[in-house]
Amino acid sequence: MSGMVKVAAGHSPLWHKISYKLDAGEALPLVEKNIGEICRIIDEAADAGCICVAFPEDTLGLTGWESGHLDTQKDLVGPAVELLLPAVSKKAAERSIYVIVCNDVFYGDDCCNTAVLFGRDGKEMGRYHKVNLPLSEQMRKRGDSFPVFETPELGGIGMCICYDMVFPETARALALGGADVIFHLTMGGASAAGAGDAAFVTRAADNEVYLIVSWRGNSKIYAPSGKLLAEAEEGKDLTIAEFDPFGGREFGDACGGIFPEHRARLFGMERVPEAYSILVDPNPPILKKFKDIKLPTPEEAARLGAEVLTTGQDRFSAAEALVKAGKKDEAIAEFESMSEHFKTTWIGRASRDRLAKLREE
């Protein structure tokens, strides 16, 4: 099947981010409000003629709450997911629309950052478990593959989550697995080095896929050429693009002519897999350069990451309030403390920037 279809990334500005200061019982009603908002946006996407809508990572807005309850996350995440999935399944069937949601899910005692794909009949088509975990997420259980799910309207659907996109291997694995469209569900960018949108353009063009970046308030949709087809507009719940998932790949060069489906050439005669063994070497030569660098344990990283999302943010806001109140010396002392304690995080970097400016005044 081929033809133009509309696809959306959903990102309501009305979503509640669930505060870590609430207990599970207080937070669950807010989760239910978020689920109502998600269902409303599914309706909006269907009314706009979309056949698929994808929601960002942390669809339920629970990351902050989980960070404040590391040892009891399941108390809220379990019931929340049990409410989310049936509600989305029902709405997908009612509106005959593919829906993708992404949230932490517990499997026994293991927590996986999970993307769930529902078909137009409301049935769950499959799940993807985040493979590439940043330092602060090392306590979660990682996935071990990049599945692709075939559909008549969109071709092969691939999914990846946030930090996955920092690794070029992610998009390539999905493309080689048959993905025509990749849904990237995220709370952040696509490059550890800050390359930002350039990484999205490159992943789409390198793999000749449509890339839907579902990113709360900053969603973008790219063509296989790397061309930006749509991006989020302030105050809008949806970012929508219309395209042919089976077209848009009529590429060539000065000598080889135009190929209506360039991937046949790119992934066929021109690809040299026997030269790429270093990509799956668990101990490549580069690591010898860093043998003296000591990394924190997964437990240490998880605790610091959780603190950044909870009391760390509160401390930073309080220090900023001291500056506004004219209490410069107290503010400097607090920024000094945070720059050391949160050394490798955004709070540490921002604290050092604030210190430099305060000392210049």
C-alpha positions in Angstrom: 0.0 0.0 0.0 1.2 3.5 -0.8 -0.1 7.0 -0.7 -0.1 10.1 1.4 -0.9 9.8 5.1 -1.0 12.2 8.1 1.1 11.4 11.1 1.2 13.4 14.4 3.4 13.9 17.5 1.3 14.8 20.5 2.5 17.1 23.2 -0.1 18.9 25.3 1.1 22.0 27.2 -1.6 21.1 29.8 0.1 17.9 31.0 0.8 17.8 34.7 4.3 16.8 35.7 3.7 14.8 38.9 5.5 16.3 41.8 7.8 14.1 43.9 6.4 15.8 47.0 3.1 13.9 46.7 2.5 10.4 47.9 1.2 7.7 45.5 -2.4 8.2 46.6 -2.2 12.0 46.0 -0.5 11.6 42.7 -2.9 9.0 41.1 -5.7 11.5 40.5 -3.3 13.7 38.5 -2.2 10.6 36.5 -5.9 10.1 35.7 -6.2 13.7 34.5 -3.1 13.2 32.3 -4.7 10.1 30.8 -7.8 12.1 30.0 -5.6 14.7 28.3 -3.9 12.0 26.3 -7.2 10.6 25.1 -8.4 14.1 24.1 -5.3 14.5 22.0 -5.9 11.2 20.3 -9.3 12.4 19.4 -7.8 15.7 18.1 -5.3 13.7 15.9 -8.1 11.5 14.5 -10.3 14.6 13.8 -7.3 16.1 11.8 -7.2 13.0 9.6 -4.1 11.4 11.2 -3.7 7.7 11.1 -1.0 7.7 13.8 -0.1 9.8 16.9 2.9 9.3 19.0 3.4 10.7 22.5 6.8 11.7 24.1 8.9 9.7 26.5 7.4 9.8 30.1 4.0 10.1 28.6 2.4 10.1 32.1 4.7 12.8 33.5 6.0 10.6 36.3 9.8 11.0 36.0 10.1 13.6 38.7 7.8 11.6 41.0 9.8 8.4 40.4 13.1 10.3 41.2 11.8 11.2 44.6 10.6 7.6 45.3 13.4 5.4 44.0 12.7 2.6 46.4 8.9 2.7 46.0 8.4 3.6 42.3 6.2 0.6 41.7 3.6 2.0 44.1 2.5 4.6 41.6 4.0 3.4 38.2 2.2 0.0 38.4 -1.3 1.4 38.9 -0.7 4.3 36.5 0.3 2.0 33.6 -2.6 -0.3 34.4 -4.9 2.7 33.8 -3.0 4.1 30.8 -2.8 1.1 28.5 -6.5 0.1 28.5 -7.6 3.7 28.0 -5.3 4.1 25.0 -6.3 0.8 23.6 -9.9 1.7 23.8 -9.4 5.1 22.2 -7.2 3.7 19.4 -10.0 1.3 18.5 -12.7 3.9 18.7 -10.9 6.3 16.4 -9.1 3.7 14.2 -5.7 5.2 14.7 -2.3 3.9 15.6 -1.1 5.2 19.0 2.3 5.1 20.6 2.9 5.8 24.3 6.1 5.7 26.3 6.5 5.2 30.0 8.4 3.3 32.6 6.8 -0.2 33.0 7.5 -2.7 35.7 8.0 -6.4 34.8 8.1 -8.0 38.2 10.8 -6.0 40.0 12.5 -4.9 36.7 11.7 -1.4 35.4 12.0 -0.8 31.7 11.6 2.4 29.8 9.0 1.1 27.4 7.3 2.3 24.1 4.0 0.6 23.4 2.4 0.5 19.9 -1.3 0.0 19.5 -2.9 -0.9 16.2 -5.9 0.8 14.6 -8.0 -2.0 16.1 -6.8 -1.1 19.6 -4.8 -4.3 20.0 -1.2 -4.0 21.2 1.2 -4.7 18.3 4.4 -4.7 20.3 6.8 -3.0 22.7 10.2 -1.6 22.5 12.5 -1.4 25.6 15.0 1.4 25.7 18.5 -0.1 24.8 20.9 2.8 25.4 20.7 4.0 29.0 22.4 7.2 30.2 24.4 7.0 33.4 21.5 8.1 35.5 19.3 5.3 34.2 21.7 2.4 34.6 19.5 0.9 37.4 16.7 0.2 34.8 16.7 -3.0 32.8 17.8 -2.3 29.2 16.4 -3.7 26.1 18.5 -5.9 23.8 17.0 -5.4 20.3 15.4 -2.9 17.9 12.2 -4.5 16.7 10.3 -3.3 13.6 6.5 -3.7 13.3 5.0 -3.9 9.8 1.8 -2.1 8.9 0.0 -1.6 5.6 -0.3 2.2 5.8 3.1 3.2 7.3 5.3 0.2 6.3 7.8 -0.8 8.9 7.4 1.1 12.2 10.5 1.4 14.4 10.6 3.1 17.9 13.5 4.5 20.0 13.7 6.5 23.2 15.6 9.6 24.1 19.3 8.6 24.6 19.0 5.9 22.0 19.3 8.6 19.3 22.8 9.6 20.6 24.0 6.3 19.1 23.9 6.3 15.3 23.7 2.5 15.5 20.1 2.8 16.8 18.6 4.4 13.7 20.7 2.2 11.4 19.6 -1.0 13.2 16.0 0.0 12.8 16.5 0.9 9.1 18.2 -2.4 8.4 15.3 -4.1 10.2 12.9 -2.7 7.7 11.8 0.6 9.3 10.3 3.1 6.9 9.2 5.4 9.7 11.0 5.8 13.0 9.3 7.3 16.0 11.7 8.9 18.4 10.1 9.5 21.8 12.1 11.8 23.9 12.5 14.3 26.8 15.7 15.7 25.3 17.8 16.1 22.1 19.7 13.7 19.9 23.4 14.4 20.7 25.5 14.2 23.8 27.8 16.8 22.2 24.9 19.3 21.8 24.6 18.9 18.0 20.8 19.1 18.5 18.7 19.3 15.4 21.7 18.4 13.2 21.6 14.9 14.6 18.0 14.4 13.7 18.6 15.6 10.2 21.6 13.3 9.9 19.8 10.2 11.3 16.9 10.7 8.9 19.1 11.3 5.8 21.7 8.6 6.6 19.0 5.9 6.9 16.5 7.4 4.4 13.6 7.1 6.9 10.8 9.4 8.0 11.7 10.5 11.5 9.0 11.6 13.9 10.5 13.3 17.0 7.8 13.3 19.7 9.3 15.8 22.2 7.1 17.7 24.6 6.7 21.2 23.2 9.5 20.7 20.6 8.3 18.0 18.2 9.7 17.8 14.7 9.1 15.6 11.6 11.8 14.9 9.0 11.7 13.4 5.5 14.3 10.8 4.3 16.2 13.6 2.7 16.6 15.3 6.1 14.2 18.0 5.2 12.1 19.4 8.1 8.5 18.7 7.3 6.9 20.1 10.4 7.7 21.4 13.9 5.8 22.2 17.0 4.0 25.5 17.3 3.5 27.2 20.6 0.2 26.3 22.3 -0.6 23.5 19.8 -1.2 20.0 21.0 0.0 18.3 17.7 2.7 18.5 15.2 1.4 17.0 11.9 3.0 16.2 8.6 1.6 14.5 5.5 3.8 12.2 3.5 4.0 8.9 1.6 5.9 6.5 3.8 6.9 4.4 0.7 8.1 7.4 -1.3 10.5 10.4 -1.0 13.7 8.3 -1.6 14.4 9.2 -5.2 18.1 9.8 -4.8 21.1 9.3 -6.9 24.4 10.9 -7.9 26.1 12.3 -11.0 27.3 8.9 -12.3 24.8 6.4 -11.0 21.5 7.9 -12.0 18.3 8.4 -10.0 17.0 5.4 -8.0 13.3 5.6 -7.1 14.1 3.5 -4.0 17.6 4.4 -3.1 17.8 2.1 -0.1 18.1 -0.9 -2.4 21.4 0.5 -3.4 22.5 2.0 -0.1 21.8 -1.2 2.0 22.6 -3.6 -0.8 25.6 -3.5 -3.1 27.2 -0.4 -1.4 27.1 -1.6 2.2 30.2 -3.4 3.5 29.3 -5.2 6.7 32.5 -7.2 6.9 34.4 -3.9 7.5 32.2 -2.9 10.5 33.2 -5.5 13.1 34.6 -2.8 15.4 31.0 -1.5 15.9 30.2 -4.5 18.0 33.5 -4.8 19.8 32.8 -4.5 23.6 36.3 -3.2 24.2 37.4 -1.1 21.3 40.8 0.6 21.3 39.4 4.0 22.3 38.6 2.7 25.8 42.3 2.3 26.5 42.6 6.1 26.5 40.2 6.4 29.4 41.3 3.5 31.6 42.2 5.9 34.4 38.8 7.6 34.5 36.6 6.4 37.3 32.9 6.4 36.7 30.3 6.2 39.4 28.5 3.0 40.1 25.0 2.6 38.6 23.5 3.1 42.1 25.5 6.3 42.7 24.5 7.7 39.3 20.9 6.9 39.8 20.8 8.6 43.2 22.5 11.7 41.9 20.2 11.8 38.8 17.2 11.5 41.0 18.4 14.3 43.3 18.9 16.6 40.2 15.2 16.1 39.3 13.9 16.7 42.8 15.7 18.5 45.6 18.4 19.7 43.3 16.0 21.7 41.2 14.5 23.1 44.4 17.9 24.2 45.7 18.8 25.9 42.4 15.5 27.8 42.4 16.1 28.8 46.0 19.6 30.1 45.2 18.2 32.2 42.3 15.6 33.6 44.8 18.5 34.7 47.1 20.1 36.6 44.2 16.8 38.4 43.5 16.4 39.2 47.2 19.9 40.9 47.1 21.4 38.2 49.4 24.5 37.8 47.2 26.9 36.2 49.7 24.3 33.6 50.7 23.6 32.9 47.0 27.3 32.5 46.2 27.8 30.0 49.1 24.8 27.9 47.8 26.0 28.0 44.2 29.5 27.0 45.4 28.0 24.0 47.2 25.9 22.9 44.3 28.7 23.3 41.7 30.7 20.8 43.7 27.9 18.4 44.7 26.3 18.4 41.3 29.6 18.7 39.4 28.8 16.7 36.3 25.1 17.7 35.9 23.3 20.7 34.4 23.0 22.1 38.0 26.7 22.0 38.5 27.4 23.7 35.1 24.7 26.3 35.7 25.9 27.0 39.2 29.4 27.7 37.9 28.0 30.1 35.3 26.0 31.9 38.0 29.1 32.1 40.3 31.2 33.7 37.5 28.5 36.3 36.8 28.0 37.1 40.5 31.7 37.5 41.1 32.0 39.9 38.2 29.3 42.2 39.7 
